[in-house]
Amino acid sequence: MKNNYITMAVLKAKSGKREKLREELLKLITPTRKEEGCLEYILFEDKNQASTFYMREAFKDYKAFEAHGNTAHFKNFASQINELMLEPIQLIELEQVSN
C-alpha cells in the first residue's frame, strides 16, 4: 500500500448549530480538493446521530496534510470551531490494508 496519509475527522455540532457547521464544512470541499497533495476529501453525516459529521481525508503524505492545516480556508474554518462544535475535532488516523 502507498504511504498516503488518510484520516476520518469526527465533527459534532453544538445544539442549534448543525446547519451552520454543515455549511462551513461544505465550503472546505472545493478549495481543499484543489490542494496539490489532496487525494480525497468527502463529507458525511451520521444518519443515526444528528449533527455528527465525518470528513474522510486522504493526502499524498503527512506533509500535504500539514499544509492543508495552514491554508486560509482551513484557518477560517478553525476560527469558528468554538462557536460551532460541541467538542474538538476527533482525528482518526487510518491505514489502508486492502484495495
Order of alpha helices (4+ residues) and beta strands (2+ residues): beta-alpha-beta-beta-alpha-alpha-alpha-beta
